[in-house]
Amino acid sequence: MAYKSDIEIAQSVTPEHILKIAERAHVDVKYVEQYGNTKAKIDLSLLEDKKDQKDGKLILVTAITPTPAGEGKTTTTIGLADGLRRIGKDVTVALREPSLGPVFGIKGGAAGGGYAQVIPMEDINLHFTGDFHAIGAANNLLAAMLDNHIQQGNALGIDPRKITWKRAVDMNDRQLRNIVDGLGGKANGTPREDGFDITVASEIMAVFCLASSLSDLKERISRIVVGYTYDDRPVTAGDLKAAGAMTALLKDALKPNLVQTLEGTPAFVHGGPFANIAHGCNSVVATRMALKMGDYTVTEAGFGADLGAEKFLDIKCRMAGLVPSAVVVVATVRALKMHGGLLKTALATEDLAALEKGIPNLLRHVSNIKNVYKLPCVVAVNRFPTDTDNEIDFIIKKCRALGVNTILSTVWADGGRGGEDLAREVVRLCEEEKGDFTFSYDEKLPIREKIEAVVKKIYGGDGIVVLPAAEKQIEQLEKLGFGKTPICIAKTQYSFSDDPAKLGAPEGFKVTVKNVKVSAGAGFVVVLTGDIMTMPGLPRVPAAEKIDVTPDGKIVGLF
C-alpha cells in the first residue's frame, strides 16, 4: 500500500483556530499574540501571573542511541501527549523548534511524523515565528561589535588571536567552518582567522533556552565571554556594551510559541539547541508555561539518553529546578538489530541473535535512568510492521528483569489511539512510583572529575584522555572561577563512546577530551570530544533538492 508522506498527512488536516487551542490550554486571550490563525506567541507575563498555580507532572521522552533505522522520539512525544488527552487527561506538549540545517540536509525536521505531528508542519520546519533568525542576528551583532571595538582602537586590549566568539548561520555549510576575514586593507577590519557555528550550536541559543525571564536573559548575555586580552583576562559582551541591543533583538523571540498537534493538543514549540553539540532541550520558559497550563506536560530531549536526557537532567533540571515524574525511553526493534551488527537492508527479517547483541544499548540507557538518576521509567517500543512477536517478547523480558515495563506504541500509524497504552503506563508511573531524583555529578567537583563521572556512570567507559591543550584550558577556566558549573559534553550521537563506529553498549573505552571552553552566559563548561563539529555539512544529495513550491504556494517534498 502507498503511504502518505508526512507533509501530505499534515496538509490533509484542517487546524483549529489558535485561539481555540489557547482556550484548551487555559491561556487567556489577553496573553495571546497571533501569528495568523494557526500560530501564536504567549506573553511572558503569563508566568508571573500564574506563579502560585501548581505545576503539572513533567514527562521526559528520550531514546536509545540513534541509528539510520530511526527511533521516532518526537513522534512518540507527540503521540503520547495525544494519547494522554484521549484517556481524559489535561495535557500540553513542549518541543524544540527545528533547525534549517537538518531540514535541508539529511536528518529532516523536528515536527514528528505520520499521524503524530505538530502543525502547521511547513511553518514550524521553516521560518516559524522568526526565533532562530533573531538568535542568529543577536549572535552576529555581538561578533560585529567585537571586531568593531578592535578596529576603533581596542580600548579593552583584546588579543585578536584569542577571540573565542564565532559568527552563526542556521544552515549546514562546511565552507564556513574555518575562514579568514577582515581582508582588504585597514579600512575593512583586522585580518584574523574566524569561523561560523550553526545557530543551534551558538551560546546565544543555550542562553535563550535556559533564561528564566527577560532580565535573566540580559544578565546571561552580559556574562558571555567572547575572547581574552593580551594578558589573558576574559572579555564579555557586557564589557562591549552589547547586552542591551542583543536583548532587544531577542525580546519577542523569548515569548514561547503555541501551536497544536494533528489532534488539537496544545503544543509549546520554542528554542532548539542540538543535543550532540549543545544541551538539546526546549526553552525553560516554554516548559514552565506548559507545566502551568496542564496536569501533564510531555517534553523530549535530543538524541539518545546519554546526550539529551543527561543534559536535560544534569543541566536544565538543575538550573530550572525541574523534577520529571517519569521518563519514557523510546526504542525500535530495527535500531536494536543495527546495534547488534545488522545492515539496514537486513532489518526486515527476524533475527533474535542480532537483537541479543544490540539490546544492551537499551538496557544501559534504562539502567541509567533508574539507577543513576533514580527516576520511574518505561520503555516504548515504536513498532514497525516487520517486527515479530518473538522480537517484541524478547525486549519485554529483558526490560522486565530491570523492573521496567515495555509498552508497544503505534502512534506513527494510529496517532493518539496508538499511544493510549503508553499514556496509561505513564499515568501509573506518575501516581504509583515515586522517584528520588539525583544528578550524575556534583557541579562543585573539579571539571575533570565531572567529565569522568559522566563517562563512567552514563557512557559506561573506563575514563578520559585529556589532550594537553584541553588540560591548559581546564586549568585556566578553573583559575578564572568557571570550574563549579555543570558540564555540557559535545560527543557523537551514534555511540556511548566518542567513536561513532562503536555500536551497542561498548566497554573498556576512554573518551578523548580535545577542547574545553566556557559558556559563561549559559552557565556551563563545554567539553568537545572525538571529531564533533559545531558546523555540520550537507550530504551528497541534500533534502533541499526535493523541496519545491507549487504555483499556488503549496510547499511539497518536505519529508
Salt bridges, closest charged atoms under 4 A:
GLU16 OE1 - ARG24 NH2 2.95
GLU33 OE2 - LYS255 NZ 2.92
GLU48 OE2 - LYS51 NZ 2.87
ASP55 OD1 - LYS292 NZ 2.95
ASP90 OD2 - HIS26 NE2 2.68
ASP123 OD2 - LYS39 NZ 2.64
ASP131 OD1 - LYS41 NZ 2.89
ASP147 OD2 - ARG167 NH2 2.89
ASP147 OD1 - ARG192 NE 2.92
ASP159 OD2 - ARG161 NH2 2.88
ASP159 OD2 - LYS162 NZ 3.71
ASP181 OD2 - ARG167 NH1 3.83
ASP194 OD2 - ARG167 NH1 2.70
ASP194 OD2 - ARG192 NH2 3.47
ASP197 OD1 - LYS166 NZ 3.84
ASP216 OD2 - ARG220 NE 3.03
ASP231 OD1 - ARG233 NE 3.33
ASP232 OD1 - LYS162 NZ 2.94
ASP252 OD1 - LYS251 NZ 3.12
ASP252 OD1 - LYS255 NZ 3.10
GLU300 OE1 - LYS73 NZ 3.05
ASP306 OD2 - LYS491 NZ 2.79
ASP314 OD1 - ARG318 NH2 3.60
GLU356 OE2 - LYS398 NZ 3.54
ASP389 OD1 - ARG383 NH2 2.99
GLU391 OE2 - LYS337 NZ 2.81
ASP414 OD1 - ARG417 NH2 3.49
GLU420 OE2 - ARG86 NE 2.70
GLU420 OE1 - ARG424 NH2 3.15
ASP421 OD1 - ARG424 NH1 3.09
GLU425 OE2 - ARG428 NH2 3.00
GLU432 OE1 - ARG428 NH1 3.30
GLU433 OE2 - ARG428 NH2 3.12
GLU471 OE2 - ARG448 NH1 2.65
ASP531 OD1 - LYS514 NZ 3.05
